[in-house]
Amino acid sequence: MLPLIQLGQSAQASDPRLFPAEPRRNGTLPPALVGWACVFVGAAVLHAVAQASQPVAQWPPLSPPPAS
């Protein structure tokens, strides 16, 4: 999460539409950064849901495998 905050703040500070006398915190975030953040958070949520829905493997197995 910290790299995302740092990336957002640096993009905001380097906004070319700001006048030199304006505070850097008045800059806007690029739309691509906002979209990337949404995809990143969405992927993390999907990963967490997928991990929670998988059965937990036990080792060693409780019973020996069936003989073939």
C-alpha positions as CSV (number, residue, x, y, z in Angstrom):
1,M,0.0,0.0,0.0
2,L,2.9,2.4,0.8
3,P,4.3,2.2,-2.8
4,L,0.9,3.1,-4.2
5,I,0.7,6.2,-1.9
6,Q,4.2,7.3,-2.8
7,L,3.5,6.8,-6.5
8,G,0.3,8.9,-6.2
9,Q,2.0,11.7,-4.3
10,S,4.8,11.9,-6.7
11,A,2.4,11.9,-9.7
12,Q,0.4,14.6,-8.0
13,A,3.5,16.7,-7.3
14,S,4.7,16.5,-10.9
15,D,1.4,17.6,-12.5
16,P,2.5,19.7,-15.4
17,R,-0.8,21.7,-15.3
18,L,0.2,23.4,-12.0
19,F,1.5,26.9,-11.9
20,P,5.0,27.3,-10.3
21,A,3.5,29.2,-7.2
22,E,0.8,26.6,-6.5
23,P,1.2,24.0,-3.8
24,R,2.2,20.6,-5.1
25,R,-0.6,18.9,-3.2
26,N,-3.1,20.7,-5.5
27,G,-2.1,18.5,-8.4
28,T,-4.3,15.8,-9.9
29,L,-3.7,12.1,-10.3
30,P,-3.4,10.7,-13.8
31,P,-6.4,8.5,-14.7
32,A,-4.1,5.6,-15.6
33,L,-2.8,5.6,-12.0
34,V,-6.3,5.5,-10.6
35,G,-7.3,2.7,-13.0
36,W,-4.1,0.7,-12.1
37,A,-4.9,1.1,-8.4
38,C,-8.5,-0.2,-8.9
39,V,-7.2,-3.2,-10.8
40,F,-4.5,-3.9,-8.2
41,V,-7.0,-3.8,-5.3
42,G,-9.5,-5.9,-7.3
43,A,-6.8,-8.5,-8.0
44,A,-5.9,-8.7,-4.3
45,V,-9.5,-9.2,-3.3
46,L,-10.0,-11.9,-5.9
47,H,-6.8,-13.6,-4.7
48,A,-8.0,-13.5,-1.1
49,V,-11.4,-15.0,-2.0
50,A,-9.8,-17.7,-4.1
51,Q,-7.4,-18.6,-1.3
52,A,-10.2,-18.7,1.2
53,S,-12.3,-21.0,-1.0
54,Q,-9.6,-23.6,-1.5
55,P,-9.6,-26.7,0.8
56,V,-6.6,-26.9,3.1
57,A,-4.3,-29.8,2.3
58,Q,-3.3,-32.0,5.2
59,W,0.1,-33.5,5.4
60,P,0.6,-36.3,6.1
61,P,-2.6,-37.7,4.6
62,L,-5.0,-39.2,7.2
63,S,-5.4,-42.4,5.2
64,P,-3.2,-44.2,2.8
65,P,-4.0,-43.8,-0.9
66,P,-6.2,-46.6,-2.4
67,A,-4.3,-49.5,-4.0
68,S,-4.6,-49.7,-7.8
